[in-house]
Amino acid sequence: MSVPETRLAGQPEGAHASVSADERAPSRVGESTHSHADEPLSLADQSTHSHADQSTHSHAGQSLSRRRRTRVLIEGDAGLARELCAQIEALAPIERLDGPREILLMNKVRESAQNSLFYLGEALLTECKVRLGQSIGIGLILGRKAERAYELAVIDAAFGARTVPAIAAQMPGWCAALEQEEERLSVHERAARDRLEATRVSFADMLTEEDRAGGGAMSR
């Protein structure tokens, strides 16, 4: 039986798949070639949606790792990403470098028999690359989601543009909004875990005295 991992092709062992990796194997839809990108991506998954935690840009002592930020933008309220993107566009010009375009990414799976890795197949994603000042932003998300990929790219570029005064001035408020949405996600996830835990069945408690007596006789 194969147990799928949440890593994509080219990712280092142990990387988390809700955010994209620095090393990946994208190709245009319908092609079989897989080239590696030079820049880290803004992904997630989630779906399925992996990169290691990196310290991202901070202002006035506030910081939010790129992994956390990307997870919130993808798994949280889509309206937050739209609002942040609109604010950034009003503050600085955005240059589209590539896309949004659809790509394929190899999905790596670990089988449980010999604990070996193999490529299960390809996942469809949407990728976008933009520039804000000297900062390059990349957005990557599962599925056909051109606008979401663009929003992720714009936000990614903004968090790298610390030298732009207008962007730096807004960074504390953006970080606060992202952290607030992260807390909302955590509360929702805890509630979901609690609901699941309430359905847990202990088969030992379901045994009758006759079952226990029969089991004891069989063990003797």
Stockholm file with secondary structure:
# STOCKHOLM 1.0

chainA/1-220         MSVPETRLAGQPEGAHASVSADERAPSRVGESTHSHADEPLSLADQSTHSHADQSTHSHAGQSLSRRRRTRVLIEGDAGLARELCAQIEALAPIERLDGPREILLMNKVRESAQNSLFYLGEALLTECKVRLGQSIGIGLILGRKAERAYELAVIDAAFGARTVPAIAAQMPGWCAALEQEEERLSVHERAARDRLEATRVSFADMLTEEDRAGGGAMSR
#=GR chainA/1-220 SS CEEEEEEETTCCTTCCTTSCCSSCCEEETTCCCCCCCSSCCBCCTTTTCCCCCCCCCCBTTBCCCHHHHHHHHHHSCHHHHHHHHHHHHHHSCCEEEEEEEEEEEEEEEEETTTCCEEEEEEEEEEEEEEEETTEEEEEEEESSCHHHHHHHHHHHHHTTCTTSHHHHHHHHHHHHHHHHHHHHHHHHHHHHHHHHHTTCCCGGGGCCHHHHHHHHHHHC
#=GC SS_cons         CEEEEEEETTCCTTCCTTSCCSSCCEEETTCCCCCCCSSCCBCCTTTTCCCCCCCCCCBTTBCCCHHHHHHHHHHSCHHHHHHHHHHHHHHSCCEEEEEEEEEEEEEEEEETTTCCEEEEEEEEEEEEEEEETTEEEEEEEESSCHHHHHHHHHHHHHTTCTTSHHHHHHHHHHHHHHHHHHHHHHHHHHHHHHHHHTTCCCGGGGCCHHHHHHHHHHHC
//
